[in-house]
Amino acid sequence: MASISIGSAGRVTTGNSQLWCPACGNESNWRDITADNERTYATCGGCGNRISVKN
């Protein structure tokens, strides 16, 4: 299972990657964060864009 950590500033990291929304540049406002064995998924709290990163 993926290792997800949420920092005090709202930044979400998975492994060595920090989540970032390419649509609006958000790095610290995430919701609906889920993960499986291959990918981590999150929805941007700013614009609603859904992103995924390989674990």
Backbone hydrogen bonds, N-H to C=O, Kabsch-Sander energy under -0.5 kcal/mol:
donor,donor_aa,acceptor,acceptor_aa,energy
4,I,2,A,-0.7
5,S,13,T,-2.6
7,G,5,S,-0.6
7,G,11,R,-3.0
10,G,7,G,-1.8
12,V,27,E,-0.6
13,T,5,S,-2.7
13,T,11,R,-0.5
14,T,17,S,-2.9
15,G,3,S,-1.0
17,S,14,T,-2.2
19,L,12,V,-2.9
21,C,26,N,-2.6
25,G,21,C,-2.5
31,R,43,T,-2.4
34,T,32,D,-0.5
34,T,41,Y,-2.4
36,D,39,R,-2.6
40,T,53,V,-2.6
41,Y,34,T,-3.4
42,A,51,I,-2.2
43,T,31,R,-2.8
44,C,49,N,-3.1
45,G,29,N,-3.4
46,G,29,N,-0.6
48,G,44,C,-1.4
51,I,42,A,-2.8
51,I,49,N,-0.5
53,V,40,T,-2.2
55,N,38,E,-2.9
